[in-house]
Amino acid sequence: MECAQNKTEFINFLQGELDISDDAIAVALRHREQDAGPLHMILWQYGLVSLEQLQQIFDWLESSTSLKFCSPLLE
């Protein structure tokens, strides 16, 4: 349950702070099923976030201590 809440918080951050579209997140989630990588890296690999946005994601993940125990976002 906590991981699902953290995933929601992460997606809210992507949409609210970085203005990542629902479509871009949906594309990354579909590719994540095949690539099995961390969502933020798939977003970057497919050109859906810039390097600057990726750095903001890393900063956010680092500051979100509860996510450190929720590996699905980081795997």
C-alpha atoms as a printed R data frame, in Angstrom:
   type eleno elety resid chain resno      x      y       z
1  ATOM     1    CA   MET     A     1  0.000  0.000   0.000
2  ATOM     2    CA   GLU     A     2  2.780  2.423   0.888
3  ATOM     3    CA   CYS     A     3  4.501  1.781  -2.444
4  ATOM     4    CA   ALA     A     4  1.279  2.502  -4.336
5  ATOM     5    CA   GLN     A     5  0.923  5.784  -2.452
6  ATOM     6    CA   ASN     A     6  4.563  6.640  -3.178
7  ATOM     7    CA   LYS     A     7  4.055  5.827  -6.869
8  ATOM     8    CA   THR     A     8  1.082  8.192  -6.882
9  ATOM     9    CA   GLU     A     9  3.163 10.898  -5.181
10 ATOM    10    CA   PHE     A    10  5.931 10.396  -7.741
11 ATOM    11    CA   ILE     A    11  3.535 10.637 -10.678
12 ATOM    12    CA   ASN     A    12  1.913 13.717  -9.110
13 ATOM    13    CA   PHE     A    13  5.398 15.261  -8.876
14 ATOM    14    CA   LEU     A    14  6.097 14.447 -12.539
15 ATOM    15    CA   GLN     A    15  2.818 15.987 -13.645
16 ATOM    16    CA   GLY     A    16  2.636 18.910 -11.221
17 ATOM    17    CA   GLU     A    17  6.235 20.060 -10.907
18 ATOM    18    CA   LEU     A    18  7.736 18.970 -14.219
19 ATOM    19    CA   ASP     A    19  4.601 19.254 -16.350
20 ATOM    20    CA   ILE     A    20  5.035 15.742 -17.789
21 ATOM    21    CA   SER     A    21  1.890 14.803 -19.710
22 ATOM    22    CA   ASP     A    22 -0.386 11.873 -18.934
23 ATOM    23    CA   ASP     A    23  0.456 10.488 -22.373
24 ATOM    24    CA   ALA     A    24  4.216 10.589 -21.727
25 ATOM    25    CA   ILE     A    25  3.780  8.802 -18.403
26 ATOM    26    CA   ALA     A    26  1.518  6.206 -20.028
27 ATOM    27    CA   VAL     A    27  4.130  5.565 -22.740
28 ATOM    28    CA   ALA     A    28  6.855  5.142 -20.118
29 ATOM    29    CA   LEU     A    29  4.699  2.798 -18.040
30 ATOM    30    CA   ARG     A    30  4.020  0.631 -21.107
31 ATOM    31    CA   HIS     A    31  7.718  0.486 -21.939
32 ATOM    32    CA   ARG     A    32  8.550 -0.203 -18.306
33 ATOM    33    CA   GLU     A    33  6.644 -3.478 -18.561
34 ATOM    34    CA   GLN     A    34  9.043 -4.552 -21.332
35 ATOM    35    CA   ASP     A    35 12.259 -2.829 -20.220
36 ATOM    36    CA   ALA     A    36 11.774 -3.326 -16.455
37 ATOM    37    CA   GLY     A    37 13.746 -0.187 -15.670
38 ATOM    38    CA   PRO     A    38 13.070  2.689 -13.310
39 ATOM    39    CA   LEU     A    39 10.290  4.929 -14.564
40 ATOM    40    CA   HIS     A    40 12.420  8.070 -14.507
41 ATOM    41    CA   MET     A    41 15.126  6.449 -16.631
42 ATOM    42    CA   ILE     A    42 12.600  5.196 -19.177
43 ATOM    43    CA   LEU     A    43 11.167  8.705 -19.414
44 ATOM    44    CA   TRP     A    44 14.671  9.987 -20.148
45 ATOM    45    CA   GLN     A    45 15.631  7.176 -22.551
46 ATOM    46    CA   TYR     A    46 12.576  7.855 -24.679
47 ATOM    47    CA   GLY     A    47 13.191 11.600 -24.688
48 ATOM    48    CA   LEU     A    48 10.169 12.368 -22.539
49 ATOM    49    CA   VAL     A    49 12.198 14.337 -19.979
50 ATOM    50    CA   SER     A    50 15.279 16.499 -20.395
51 ATOM    51    CA   LEU     A    51 18.539 16.092 -18.492
52 ATOM    52    CA   GLU     A    52 17.526 19.063 -16.346
53 ATOM    53    CA   GLN     A    53 14.210 17.408 -15.523
54 ATOM    54    CA   LEU     A    54 15.998 14.133 -14.815
55 ATOM    55    CA   GLN     A    55 18.218 15.948 -12.307
56 ATOM    56    CA   GLN     A    56 15.116 17.413 -10.666
57 ATOM    57    CA   ILE     A    57 13.698 13.886 -10.439
58 ATOM    58    CA   PHE     A    58 16.896 12.618  -8.793
59 ATOM    59    CA   ASP     A    59 16.766 15.517  -6.325
60 ATOM    60    CA   TRP     A    60 13.128 14.779  -5.536
61 ATOM    61    CA   LEU     A    61 13.779 11.056  -5.103
62 ATOM    62    CA   GLU     A    62 16.707 11.791  -2.810
63 ATOM    63    CA   SER     A    63 14.618 14.123  -0.664
64 ATOM    64    CA   SER     A    64 11.737 11.632  -0.464
65 ATOM    65    CA   THR     A    65 13.106  9.330   2.197
66 ATOM    66    CA   SER     A    66 10.006  7.123   2.196
67 ATOM    67    CA   LEU     A    67 10.718  6.192  -1.435
68 ATOM    68    CA   LYS     A    68 14.052  4.670  -0.486
69 ATOM    69    CA   PHE     A    69 12.129  1.724   0.915
70 ATOM    70    CA   CYS     A    70  9.846  1.395  -2.084
71 ATOM    71    CA   SER     A    71 12.001 -0.253  -4.698
72 ATOM    72    CA   PRO     A    72  9.491 -0.459  -7.598
73 ATOM    73    CA   LEU     A    73 10.057  3.230  -8.378
74 ATOM    74    CA   LEU     A    74 13.811  2.857  -8.286
75 ATOM    75    CA   GLU     A    75 14.146 -0.472 -10.087
